[in-house]
Amino acid sequence: MATYFSKRNLQFLLHEVFQAEQLAQYEYFSGHDKETFNMVLDSVTHIADTLMHPYFKDADKNQPELKDGKVTVHPKVKEFLKAMGEAGLIGAGFSYDHGGQQLPELINSTVGFILMAANNGMMYTGLTSGAAHLITSFGSEELQKTYVENMLSGKWQGTMALTEPQAGSSLSDVVTSATPQPDGTFKIRGQKVFISAGDHDAADNIIHLLLARIDGAPKGTKGISLFVVPKYRTDGAPNDVTSTGVYHKMGQRGVPAMHLTYGENDDCIGYLVGQPHMGLSYMFQMMNEARIGVGMTAAAIATAAYHAALQYAKERPQSRRLNQKHALDAPQTPIINHPDVRRMLLFQKAVTEGSLSLLLETARLFDLAQVTEGEEKENNTLLLEILTPMAKTYPSEMGVQATSQSVQTFGGYGFTEDFPVEQLYRDIRITPIYEGTTGIQAQDLLGRKMTMKGGKAAQLLFAEISKSIAEASAYDDLKPYADKLKGELKQAQEVFMALMPHAMSDVERYLSDATLFLEMLGIVTVAWQWLKQAVVAKQALLTQNPQGDELTFYEGKIHTMKFFFHYEVPKTLGLAARLKDPEVLTIVSEKELAL
């Protein structure tokens, strides 16, 4: 079977860089150790190898169809959901009280990574987990008893029903209505679009976590409430949720994206989650988790593409080395020996392994924010907040570029269905759009996260990066890269200070190039992750005397870190120059200019 991720790299990041087993010192995670973590990863890898990866192309070619009001999906989806439920992997991160394993997000997120690297066309369980978590976090005991067990068992599907035809990402414009009933329920009426896994025949019921406005609610986001709206009621009766259409997508075709109509016959019942008008704040819990999940999905897809390209480059002979061009009697060399192909592969490795490191850093902070107290808890939460938009966006945006380079590595064959990268390229393109587009993440980073708590989140991030710089400076061959990252931090601070005068006087001007700021700080943050990895690799080389594949692995880490600093980090120079440039070219003015 083809390799679609590196187990060795995953073990390196989990146990050598982030030392996952240290989380077991906290009471909440004390039931786990390195052995249980690895058992979970072995279990999910078995499911990925047997029920997902073999059907990667088939799920794409046989995409969901809506016929006679029913949505059919690939038959293996039902087996996959059952296997995940029986293994306890859908709710692995839930508390014991809610039927989970209290698994750290650091480990739980790698479950999603392995699954999505195997076949992101079976993106079902993460949606269910997120929806169920909303119910356990904010729902009544009755709602929890009614829905959570069947969701975590894989029998029932969960969704996130936010987007409406007229609203898109502007949730303040949501118009789906909720009319109170004498029995405490609500009648729901409206439409939702692009609802992933919004209807299908692999689950016995679909449980929508839906945003709507209670009649008379305030305008804007302050008037939005959250509801549980099942496809079928507990007595098995239909709940007036109609599948109006299924979108046929560019990629991720194994998962239906639905257009749903609620209350067409004025008989759709919803159940309020938590307090009225608090829906958006509740939903942001799922959205923030989902943003990390989308970043992980992007890293997984790009990783699968990288390993496909790497295998092909090792096996595909073409031409001779550039210094042997005229030696026509010499055998052709594998294309991995050509410098330009090697550059493309190093770029893919740098992006994918750097992205995974950033995502695991973010997941670890998620865990620490949950189990620590006082100032330590606040600091972990602030770091989590500032890293989230980068953890969603860098793997997504750069993953698209890395997967494009995977296609390029194959040449013409990459453009055909004979190899997996054309599908992976189609699949990954949605990730910069899911759960808040890149532009939205950029406004979140520059508009909120950089200034929150008087800039404390940014100060904490820069302090963490400075710790890694100090560690790396102790090694002669890493010190030049530590010094380079120190200069990058200074440049990022200078750019931010140049933008700050606009923050109070002209918000549009302040945020007009927020996406470029996100790109610049994302590069700096991933450079930090590569320096962290290089320090651990250097320590292993000095203390463990590795041989063979292990020696190659650690040396490869340091080599890829150098590649990132020499090829990717210089891109910040152009971004910084533009961000400090006073010329404004994208804001609408009184004089309309042609586009």
C-alpha positions as CSV (number, residue, x, y, z in Angstrom):
1,M,0.0,0.0,0.0
2,A,1.2,3.5,-0.9
3,T,2.5,5.6,2.0
4,Y,0.3,8.7,2.7
5,F,1.9,10.0,5.9
6,S,5.1,9.4,7.8
7,K,4.6,7.6,11.1
8,R,8.2,8.4,12.1
9,N,7.6,12.1,11.7
10,L,4.4,11.9,13.7
11,Q,6.2,10.0,16.5
12,F,9.0,12.6,16.4
13,L,6.6,15.6,16.8
14,L,4.4,13.9,19.4
15,H,7.0,12.4,21.6
16,E,10.3,14.2,21.0
17,V,9.2,17.8,20.2
18,F,6.0,18.2,22.2
19,Q,6.5,15.3,24.7
20,A,2.8,14.3,24.7
21,E,3.1,12.0,27.6
22,Q,3.8,15.0,29.9
23,L,0.1,15.8,29.7
24,A,-0.5,12.7,31.8
25,Q,0.8,14.7,34.8
26,Y,-2.6,16.5,34.9
27,E,-5.4,14.7,36.6
28,Y,-7.8,15.0,33.6
29,F,-5.3,13.1,31.3
30,S,-3.9,10.9,34.0
31,G,-5.5,7.7,32.6
32,H,-3.1,7.9,29.6
33,D,0.5,7.3,28.8
34,K,2.7,6.9,25.8
35,E,1.5,3.4,25.3
36,T,-2.2,4.3,25.2
37,F,-1.5,7.2,22.8
38,N,0.3,4.9,20.4
39,M,-2.6,2.3,20.7
40,V,-5.0,5.0,19.6
41,L,-2.8,5.9,16.6
42,D,-2.5,2.2,15.6
43,S,-6.2,1.8,15.8
44,V,-7.0,4.7,13.6
45,T,-4.3,3.8,11.2
46,H,-5.9,0.3,10.8
47,I,-9.2,1.9,10.0
48,A,-7.6,4.3,7.5
49,D,-5.6,1.5,5.8
50,T,-8.6,-0.8,5.5
51,L,-11.8,1.3,5.2
52,M,-10.6,4.6,3.8
53,H,-7.5,4.7,1.7
54,P,-8.4,1.8,-0.6
55,Y,-11.6,3.8,-1.6
56,F,-9.9,7.1,-2.1
57,K,-10.6,7.3,-5.9
58,D,-13.9,5.4,-5.8
59,A,-15.5,7.8,-3.3
60,D,-14.5,10.6,-5.6
61,K,-15.9,9.0,-8.8
62,N,-19.1,7.9,-7.2
63,Q,-20.2,11.1,-5.5
64,P,-23.4,11.5,-3.5
65,E,-26.6,11.8,-5.4
66,L,-30.0,13.1,-4.4
67,K,-32.9,11.0,-5.8
68,D,-36.5,10.9,-4.6
69,G,-35.6,13.0,-1.6
70,K,-32.8,10.6,-0.4
71,V,-29.1,11.1,-0.5
72,T,-26.9,8.1,-1.2
73,V,-23.2,8.0,-0.4
74,H,-20.4,5.5,-0.9
75,P,-21.4,2.2,0.8
76,K,-18.1,2.1,2.7
77,V,-19.0,5.3,4.6
78,K,-21.5,3.3,6.8
79,E,-18.8,0.8,7.7
80,F,-16.3,3.6,8.4
81,L,-18.7,5.3,10.8
82,K,-19.5,2.0,12.6
83,A,-15.8,1.2,13.0
84,M,-15.0,4.7,14.3
85,G,-17.9,4.5,16.8
86,E,-16.9,1.0,18.0
87,A,-13.3,2.1,18.5
88,G,-14.5,5.0,20.5
89,L,-12.7,7.4,18.2
90,I,-15.6,9.8,17.4
91,G,-15.8,10.9,21.0
92,A,-12.2,10.1,22.0
93,G,-11.7,13.7,23.2
94,F,-14.9,13.7,25.3
95,S,-14.9,13.3,29.1
96,Y,-15.6,10.0,30.7
97,D,-18.9,11.4,31.9
98,H,-20.0,11.9,28.3
99,G,-18.8,8.5,27.0
100,G,-15.3,9.6,25.8
101,Q,-11.7,8.7,26.6
102,Q,-10.5,12.1,27.8
103,L,-7.8,11.9,25.1
104,P,-5.7,15.1,24.8
105,E,-6.4,17.1,21.7
106,L,-2.7,16.8,20.9
107,I,-3.4,13.1,20.2
108,N,-7.0,13.4,19.1
109,S,-6.1,15.9,16.3
110,T,-3.6,13.4,14.9
111,V,-6.5,11.0,14.5
112,G,-8.0,13.4,12.1
113,F,-4.7,13.9,10.4
114,I,-4.3,10.2,9.7
115,L,-7.9,9.8,8.5
116,M,-7.8,12.9,6.2
117,A,-4.4,11.8,4.7
118,A,-6.0,8.5,3.9
119,N,-9.2,9.8,2.3
120,N,-10.6,13.2,3.0
121,G,-13.6,12.3,1.0
122,M,-14.9,10.6,4.2
123,M,-15.0,13.7,6.2
124,Y,-17.9,12.8,8.5
125,T,-16.8,12.0,12.0
126,G,-15.2,15.3,12.8
127,L,-18.5,17.1,12.1
128,T,-20.3,14.7,14.4
129,S,-17.8,15.2,17.2
130,G,-18.0,19.0,17.0
131,A,-21.8,19.0,17.0
132,A,-22.0,16.6,19.9
133,H,-19.5,18.7,21.8
134,L,-21.7,21.7,21.5
135,I,-24.6,19.7,23.1
136,T,-22.4,18.4,26.0
137,S,-21.0,21.9,26.6
138,F,-24.2,24.0,26.5
139,G,-27.2,21.7,26.1
140,S,-29.6,20.5,28.7
141,E,-29.2,17.1,30.4
142,E,-32.2,16.0,28.4
143,L,-30.6,17.0,25.1
144,Q,-27.4,15.2,26.1
145,K,-29.2,12.0,26.9
146,T,-31.3,12.1,23.8
147,Y,-28.6,12.8,21.2
148,V,-24.9,12.4,22.3
149,E,-24.6,8.6,22.7
150,N,-26.0,7.8,19.2
151,M,-23.8,10.5,17.7
152,L,-20.6,9.2,19.2
153,S,-21.5,5.6,18.3
154,G,-21.6,6.6,14.6
155,K,-25.3,5.8,14.2
156,W,-26.3,9.5,13.9
157,Q,-24.5,12.2,11.9
158,G,-23.9,15.7,13.3
159,T,-23.7,18.9,11.3
160,M,-23.1,22.6,11.6
161,A,-25.9,24.6,9.9
162,L,-24.8,28.2,9.7
163,T,-24.6,29.4,6.1
164,E,-27.7,30.8,4.3
165,P,-28.1,31.8,0.7
166,Q,-28.2,35.6,1.4
167,A,-25.7,35.6,4.3
168,G,-22.6,33.6,3.4
169,S,-19.9,34.4,6.0
170,S,-21.9,37.4,7.3
171,L,-23.7,35.6,10.2
172,S,-25.3,38.9,11.3
173,D,-27.6,38.5,8.3
174,V,-29.0,35.1,9.3
175,V,-32.8,35.1,8.8
176,T,-33.8,31.5,9.6
177,S,-36.6,32.0,12.2
178,A,-37.5,30.1,15.4
179,T,-41.1,30.6,16.8
180,P,-41.7,29.6,20.4
181,Q,-44.2,26.9,21.1
182,P,-46.2,26.3,24.3
183,D,-44.2,23.2,25.1
184,G,-40.9,25.0,25.1
185,T,-39.8,23.9,21.6
186,F,-39.5,26.1,18.6
187,K,-40.8,25.9,15.1
188,I,-37.9,26.4,12.7
189,R,-38.3,28.0,9.2
190,G,-35.6,28.8,6.7
191,Q,-32.8,27.6,4.4
192,K,-29.2,26.6,4.9
193,V,-26.6,25.9,2.2
194,F,-23.2,24.2,1.9
195,I,-24.0,21.9,4.9
196,S,-21.4,19.2,4.8
197,A,-22.9,15.7,5.5
198,G,-26.2,17.5,5.8
199,D,-28.1,14.4,4.6
200,H,-27.0,10.8,3.7
201,D,-28.1,7.2,4.0
202,A,-25.0,6.0,6.0
203,A,-26.6,7.4,9.2
204,D,-30.0,6.7,10.8
205,N,-30.5,10.3,11.7
206,I,-28.9,13.7,11.0
207,I,-28.6,16.1,13.9
208,H,-28.2,19.7,12.8
209,L,-26.8,22.3,15.2
210,L,-28.5,25.3,13.6
211,L,-28.4,29.0,14.0
212,A,-31.7,30.9,13.9
213,R,-33.4,34.0,15.3
214,I,-36.2,33.7,17.8
215,D,-39.1,35.9,16.8
216,G,-38.5,39.5,18.0
217,A,-34.8,38.9,18.6
218,P,-32.3,41.8,18.3
219,K,-30.8,42.4,14.9
220,G,-27.2,41.4,14.1
221,T,-25.2,38.7,15.8
222,K,-26.6,39.5,19.3
223,G,-30.0,38.0,18.2
224,I,-28.8,34.6,17.1
225,S,-29.7,31.4,19.0
226,L,-28.5,27.8,18.7
227,F,-30.9,24.9,18.2
228,V,-30.7,21.1,17.8
229,V,-32.8,20.2,14.8
230,P,-33.0,16.5,14.0
231,K,-34.0,15.1,10.6
232,Y,-36.2,12.6,12.5
233,R,-37.8,13.1,15.9
234,T,-37.3,10.6,18.7
235,D,-40.4,8.7,17.7
236,G,-39.1,8.3,14.2
237,A,-41.4,10.8,12.6
238,P,-39.9,13.1,9.9
239,N,-39.1,16.6,11.2
240,D,-39.9,18.6,8.1
241,V,-36.2,18.9,7.0
242,T,-36.1,18.7,3.3
243,S,-33.0,18.0,1.1
244,T,-33.5,20.6,-1.6
245,G,-30.3,20.0,-3.5
246,V,-26.8,18.5,-3.3
247,Y,-23.9,20.6,-4.6
248,H,-21.5,18.8,-7.0
249,K,-18.1,20.1,-6.0
250,M,-14.6,20.5,-7.4
251,G,-13.2,18.2,-4.7
252,Q,-14.0,16.3,-1.5
253,R,-16.7,14.7,-3.5
254,G,-17.3,11.8,-1.1
255,V,-19.0,14.2,1.3
256,P,-22.4,15.7,0.3
257,A,-22.7,19.4,0.6
258,M,-26.4,20.1,1.0
259,H,-29.0,22.8,0.4
260,L,-31.6,22.2,3.2
261,T,-35.0,23.6,3.7
262,Y,-36.5,23.7,7.2
263,G,-40.2,24.0,7.9
264,E,-41.5,24.0,4.4
265,N,-44.7,22.5,5.9
266,D,-44.5,24.5,9.1
267,D,-43.7,21.4,11.0
268,C,-40.0,21.6,11.8
269,I,-39.3,21.4,15.5
270,G,-36.0,22.7,17.1
271,Y,-34.7,22.5,20.6
272,L,-32.9,25.5,22.1
273,V,-29.3,24.9,23.2
274,G,-28.4,27.0,26.3
275,Q,-29.7,30.5,26.6
276,P,-31.5,32.6,23.9
277,H,-29.4,34.9,21.8
278,M,-26.2,33.2,22.8
279,G,-25.9,31.0,19.7
280,L,-23.0,32.6,18.0
281,S,-20.8,32.6,21.1
282,Y,-21.7,28.9,21.5
283,M,-21.1,28.1,17.9
284,F,-17.7,29.8,18.0
285,Q,-16.5,26.9,20.2
286,M,-17.2,24.5,17.4
287,M,-15.9,26.9,14.8
288,N,-12.6,27.4,16.6
289,E,-12.2,23.7,16.9
290,A,-13.2,23.3,13.3
291,R,-10.6,25.9,12.2
292,I,-7.9,23.8,13.7
293,G,-9.5,20.7,12.1
294,V,-9.5,22.4,8.7
295,G,-5.8,23.3,9.0
296,M,-5.2,19.6,10.0
297,T,-7.2,18.5,6.9
298,A,-5.1,20.7,4.7
299,A,-1.9,19.5,6.2
300,A,-3.1,15.9,5.7
301,I,-4.0,16.3,2.1
302,A,-0.8,18.1,1.3
303,T,1.1,15.4,3.1
304,A,-0.5,12.6,1.1
305,A,0.4,14.5,-2.1
306,Y,4.0,15.0,-0.9
307,H,4.5,11.3,-0.2
308,A,3.0,10.4,-3.6
309,A,5.3,12.8,-5.3
310,L,8.3,11.6,-3.3
311,Q,7.7,8.0,-4.2
312,Y,7.2,8.9,-7.9
313,A,10.4,11.0,-8.0
314,K,12.4,8.1,-6.6
315,E,11.1,5.7,-9.2
316,R,10.7,7.8,-12.4
317,P,13.9,7.9,-14.5
318,Q,14.4,10.8,-16.9
319,S,17.5,12.3,-18.6
320,R,20.9,12.6,-16.9
321,R,22.4,14.8,-14.2
322,L,23.0,18.3,-15.6
323,N,26.8,17.8,-15.5
324,Q,26.3,14.5,-17.5
325,K,24.0,15.8,-20.2
326,H,26.2,14.7,-23.1
327,A,26.9,11.2,-21.7
328,L,24.1,9.6,-23.7
329,D,25.3,6.1,-23.0
330,A,24.8,6.6,-19.3
331,P,21.6,5.3,-17.8
332,Q,18.8,7.8,-17.0
333,T,18.7,9.1,-13.5
334,P,15.7,9.2,-11.2
335,I,14.2,12.7,-11.3
336,I,14.7,13.1,-7.6
337,N,18.4,13.8,-8.5
338,H,17.5,16.9,-10.5
339,P,17.9,20.1,-8.4
340,D,14.6,21.6,-9.5
341,V,12.6,18.5,-8.6
342,R,14.5,18.3,-5.3
343,R,13.6,22.0,-4.6
344,M,9.9,21.2,-5.2
345,L,10.1,18.2,-2.8
346,L,11.9,20.1,-0.1
347,F,9.2,22.8,-0.4
348,Q,6.5,20.2,0.1
349,K,8.3,18.7,3.0
350,A,8.9,22.1,4.6
351,V,5.3,23.2,4.2
352,T,3.7,19.9,5.3
353,E,5.9,19.1,8.3
354,G,6.0,22.7,9.4
355,S,2.3,22.9,9.2
356,L,1.8,19.8,11.2
357,S,4.2,21.1,13.9
358,L,2.2,24.3,14.1
359,L,-1.1,22.5,14.4
360,L,0.2,20.2,17.2
361,E,1.6,23.2,19.0
362,T,-1.9,24.7,18.8
363,A,-3.6,21.5,19.9
364,R,-1.2,21.2,22.9
365,L,-2.2,24.7,24.0
366,F,-5.8,23.7,23.7
367,D,-5.1,20.9,26.2
368,L,-3.1,23.2,28.5
369,A,-5.8,25.8,28.5
370,Q,-8.2,23.2,29.7
371,V,-6.2,21.8,32.6
372,T,-4.2,24.7,33.9
373,E,-5.4,27.4,36.3
374,G,-5.0,31.1,37.0
375,E,-2.5,33.1,35.0
376,E,-1.1,30.0,33.4
377,K,-4.5,29.2,32.0
378,E,-5.0,32.7,30.7
379,N,-1.6,32.7,29.0
380,N,-2.2,29.3,27.4
381,T,-5.7,30.6,26.2
382,L,-4.2,33.8,24.7
383,L,-1.5,31.8,22.9
384,L,-4.2,29.4,21.6
385,E,-6.2,32.4,20.4
386,I,-3.4,34.1,18.5
387,L,-2.2,30.9,16.9
388,T,-5.6,29.6,15.7
389,P,-6.0,31.9,12.6
390,M,-2.5,30.9,11.5
391,A,-3.0,27.2,12.3
392,K,-6.0,27.3,10.0
393,T,-4.6,29.5,7.2
394,Y,-1.0,28.6,6.8
395,P,-1.6,24.9,6.2
396,S,-4.5,25.7,3.9
397,E,-3.0,28.4,1.7
398,M,0.5,26.9,1.6
399,G,-0.9,23.4,1.4
400,V,-2.6,24.4,-1.9
401,Q,0.8,25.6,-3.2
402,A,2.6,22.4,-1.9
403,T,0.0,20.2,-3.6
404,S,0.4,22.1,-6.8
405,Q,4.1,21.4,-6.6
406,S,3.2,17.7,-6.1
407,V,1.3,17.8,-9.4
408,Q,4.3,19.6,-11.0
409,T,6.6,16.9,-9.8
410,F,4.7,14.3,-11.7
411,G,4.7,16.5,-14.9
412,G,2.0,15.6,-17.3
413,Y,1.1,12.4,-15.4
414,G,0.1,14.6,-12.4
415,F,-2.7,16.1,-14.6
416,T,-4.2,12.6,-15.1
417,E,-6.4,10.3,-13.0
418,D,-3.6,7.7,-13.2
419,F,-2.1,9.2,-10.0
420,P,-3.8,10.6,-6.9
421,V,-2.4,14.1,-6.9
422,E,-4.9,15.6,-9.4
423,Q,-7.7,14.6,-7.0
424,L,-5.7,15.9,-3.9
425,Y,-5.3,19.2,-5.7
426,R,-9.0,19.5,-6.2
427,D,-9.7,18.3,-2.7
428,I,-7.4,20.8,-0.9
429,R,-8.7,23.9,-2.6
430,I,-11.7,24.2,-0.3
431,T,-9.6,24.5,2.9
432,P,-8.8,28.2,2.5
433,I,-12.6,28.8,2.4
434,Y,-13.9,26.4,5.1
435,E,-14.8,27.8,8.5
436,G,-13.9,31.4,7.8
437,T,-12.0,32.4,4.6
438,T,-8.4,33.5,4.7
439,G,-9.6,37.1,4.6
440,I,-11.7,36.5,7.7
441,Q,-8.9,34.8,9.6
442,A,-6.6,37.7,8.7
443,Q,-9.0,40.3,10.1
444,D,-9.4,38.1,13.2
445,L,-5.6,38.0,13.7
446,L,-4.8,41.7,13.0
447,G,-8.1,43.2,14.2
448,R,-8.6,41.1,17.4
449,K,-5.8,38.8,18.3
450,M,-2.8,41.2,18.0
451,T,-4.5,43.8,20.1
452,M,-6.4,41.7,22.7
453,K,-5.5,42.2,26.3
454,G,-3.4,45.2,25.4
455,G,-1.3,43.1,23.0
456,K,-0.5,40.5,25.6
457,A,-1.2,37.5,23.2
458,A,1.3,38.8,20.7
459,Q,3.9,39.5,23.5
460,L,3.4,35.9,24.8
461,L,3.9,34.5,21.3
462,F,7.1,36.5,20.7
463,A,8.3,35.4,24.1
464,E,7.8,31.7,23.2
465,I,9.6,32.2,19.9
466,S,12.5,34.0,21.8
467,K,12.8,30.9,24.1
468,S,13.4,28.7,21.0
469,I,15.9,31.3,19.6
470,A,17.9,31.1,22.9
471,E,17.9,27.3,22.8
472,A,19.1,27.2,19.2
473,S,21.8,29.8,19.8
474,A,23.6,27.2,22.0
475,Y,24.6,25.3,18.8
476,D,27.1,26.8,16.4
477,D,25.4,25.5,13.3
478,L,21.9,26.6,14.4
479,K,22.9,30.1,15.7
480,P,22.8,31.8,12.3
481,Y,19.1,30.6,11.9
482,A,18.3,31.7,15.5
483,D,19.7,35.2,14.7
484,K,17.7,35.3,11.5
485,L,14.5,34.5,13.3
486,K,15.3,37.2,15.9
487,G,15.5,39.7,13.0
488,E,12.2,38.4,11.7
489,L,10.6,39.0,15.1
490,K,11.9,42.6,15.1
491,Q,10.6,43.2,11.6
492,A,7.2,41.8,12.4
493,Q,7.0,44.2,15.4
494,E,8.0,47.1,13.3
495,V,5.3,46.3,10.7
496,F,2.7,46.1,13.4
497,M,3.7,49.4,14.9
498,A,3.5,51.0,11.5
499,L,0.0,49.8,11.1
500,M,-1.2,50.7,14.6
501,P,-1.9,54.4,14.0
502,H,-4.7,53.4,11.6
503,A,-6.4,51.1,14.1
504,M,-8.3,53.8,15.9
505,S,-8.7,56.4,13.1
506,D,-9.4,54.3,10.0
507,V,-10.2,50.6,10.5
508,E,-10.6,49.9,6.8
509,R,-7.1,51.2,6.2
510,Y,-5.8,49.3,9.2
511,L,-7.2,46.0,7.9
512,S,-7.0,46.5,4.2
513,D,-3.8,44.3,3.9
514,A,-4.6,42.1,6.9
515,T,-4.2,39.0,4.7
516,L,-0.6,40.0,3.9
517,F,0.1,40.5,7.6
518,L,-1.3,37.0,8.3
519,E,0.9,35.6,5.6
520,M,4.0,37.3,7.0
521,L,3.4,36.3,10.6
522,G,2.5,32.8,9.4
523,I,5.9,32.4,7.8
524,V,7.6,33.6,11.0
525,T,5.6,31.3,13.1
526,V,6.4,28.2,11.0
527,A,10.1,29.2,10.9
528,W,9.8,29.0,14.7
529,Q,8.4,25.5,14.5
530,W,11.2,24.5,12.2
531,L,13.8,25.9,14.6
532,K,12.2,23.9,17.4
533,Q,12.4,20.7,15.4
534,A,16.0,21.4,14.4
535,V,17.0,21.8,18.1
536,V,15.5,18.5,19.0
537,A,17.1,16.8,16.0
538,K,20.5,18.3,16.9
539,Q,20.2,17.1,20.4
540,A,19.4,13.6,19.2
541,L,22.4,13.6,16.8
542,L,24.7,14.6,19.7
543,T,23.4,12.3,22.4
544,Q,22.0,9.2,20.7
545,N,24.5,8.4,18.0
546,P,21.8,7.5,15.5
547,Q,22.7,5.2,12.6
548,G,21.0,4.3,9.3
549,D,17.5,5.6,8.8
550,E,17.5,7.4,12.1
551,L,20.6,9.3,11.2
552,T,19.0,10.2,7.8
553,F,15.8,11.3,9.5
554,Y,17.4,13.7,12.0
555,E,19.8,15.1,9.4
556,G,16.9,15.6,7.1
557,K,15.1,17.6,9.7
558,I,18.0,20.1,10.0
559,H,18.4,20.2,6.2
560,T,14.7,21.0,5.7
561,M,14.9,23.7,8.4
562,K,17.7,25.3,6.5
563,F,15.7,25.1,3.3
564,F,12.7,26.9,4.9
565,F,15.0,29.7,6.2
566,H,16.8,30.2,2.9
567,Y,13.8,29.8,0.5
568,E,10.6,30.7,2.4
569,V,11.6,33.2,5.2
570,P,13.0,35.8,2.6
571,K,9.4,36.2,1.4
572,T,8.7,38.3,4.4
573,L,10.8,41.1,3.0
574,G,8.4,41.8,0.2
575,L,5.4,41.5,2.5
576,A,6.9,43.9,5.1
577,A,7.7,46.4,2.4
578,R,4.1,46.4,1.2
579,L,2.6,46.5,4.7
580,K,4.6,49.6,5.5
581,D,3.9,51.3,2.1
582,P,1.7,54.4,2.6
583,E,0.1,54.0,-0.9
584,V,-3.4,52.7,-0.7
585,L,-4.7,50.9,-3.8
586,T,-7.6,48.6,-2.7
587,I,-10.0,50.8,-0.8
588,V,-13.0,52.1,-2.7
589,S,-12.8,55.9,-3.3
590,E,-15.2,58.5,-4.6
591,K,-13.6,58.2,-8.0
592,E,-14.6,54.8,-9.4
593,L,-11.7,53.0,-11.0
594,A,-12.1,50.2,-13.5
595,L,-11.3,46.6,-12.5
